[in-house]
Amino acid sequence: MQGANKIAFSNHRAWVVIALLLVLSLSLGACGPEANEPLSGPVPTPEGASGGTLIMTLGSRDPTTLDPALVGDVTSAFVVRQIFSGLVRLDNDLEVEPDLAESWERSEDGRSYTFRLRPTANFADGRPITAEDVRYSLERATDPRLGAMLPAATYLGDIVGVAEKLAGTASTISGLEVRDERTIVLTIDAPKGFFLAKLAHPTSFVVDQQAVEAGRGDWTEQPNGSGPFTIERWERNQLLVLARNPHFAREPARLDRVQMLIGAAASNPLILYEQGQIDLTSVPSFALARIEDDNNPLAAELRQEPQLSLFYLGMNANLPPFDDANIRKAFRLLIDRSLLTNVTLQGTAESAYGVLPPGMPGYNEQLTPLEPDGERIRELIATSRYGSVEALPPIIAYGTWASLLSDVAEATLGITIEVRDYEDFGDYLAALEENRFQLFGTGWIADYPDPENFLDVLFRSGSGQNHMAYSNPDVDRLLNQAAVEPDDTTRYALYQEIEARIMADSPIIPLYHDVEHMLVKPYVRGLELTPMGLLDLSTVELVRP
């Protein structure tokens, strides 16, 4: 999942530029005239559920895509998780559990997984989901005709034959075998403990071949999904309404509907919350102290959850001046992280000195804090092939925190960094994927709780998420070793060594690890805030006094 907007659920960095273009702050309750317009017919409420309509804001514009095979951002992924499902999912503790599959078996050599589908697995129209539907969905997600830099390279690349399929040298995935209508076997290239968790990513979700190939405009407008909700109504860049899918494989969603407000109706959620018009929202960092005050009744409604995240500035190792490691090391020393987290972010985040966040297996508490050091910065620049600040080429930066770095570089060294923005977030993502930027700010929140999801996905040579164009053969060798290491203690030690080598090369400037702060009204039940944000709305219900 693309790191640039994995922060979308956090509306508490109001002044962050690019990575928050798709900010999601959640809300519940009446929210303007659009929220109260009559919807189509009644949706049967499951026995024991209270039903109701959850209203939430989705940001300034529609999701980038609702095609599971193309999901590259948090906003799109969140909506897609409500409409589609895969073989497995992550529960609220981020453990893998069955979803469309009722069970699986792993072979003795750890390379083959045999999945058995639930007999209740159906599409939204009631048609059964078969193993052939799973096979079609995985084949489609790896079809190079679908687009360049497909997410499947990251999330399905362990399956035998996926690399060849993506490269166009094979027409099918050799590591897939349909045994019968309810049984499918996936074979991977080596035993890897994190493989099942990867299958919880939207790239693996099951889509309806008939809907995809119907040829009537954008099939995702009426996708006949496999998840807990279906699309009932979509007014572009204004409103997206989901209704309960009565044919969902697991327990039906407890809510009748979810209304996702977009654009003008989605603005100022904290004010709406305080006015009693909405019932759930993220808290901006500038407002947190006021909310936490013991004299503020809202303090009792505040939840917080450290996120498995990293916000950083990336430097392209193929583009001057960041093609010189000494320049990258010098720029890494410019930011005062303590000042950033304690003053600018008002204590709402943790300073980052490496890649892995606290709470992630393999997190290294012994990483040495780096403090700004003007003398050392000048020494590094002097020993670079550029020789001096005056000899540096023009630098253009995009994204989150680029303006901060520009201000510090100007004040400290007299370096001018031109900061630019993209009006369209999709264009920004495309430019990131093509490694066009010299310098860029972005963020990454875990897709699954394993260090591989940060260190391998972001820093392996040629990875689709490696927007720094970083390449170190020794790092790649250690990544290969760690991926197949069966002993977790040894594996996490390898990832700590990998992290140390990456930071010695300095392809990024780590900034902070986020902590989500969210206000939730007492009658919103079943809403689980995880270290990966909000994943599932199917367990939410409204229990009013």
Order of alpha helices (4+ residues) and beta strands (2+ residues): beta-alpha-beta-beta-beta-beta-alpha-alpha-alpha-beta-beta-alpha-alpha-beta-beta-beta-alpha-beta-alpha-beta-beta-alpha-beta-alpha-beta-alpha-beta-alpha-beta-alpha-alpha-alpha-beta-beta-beta
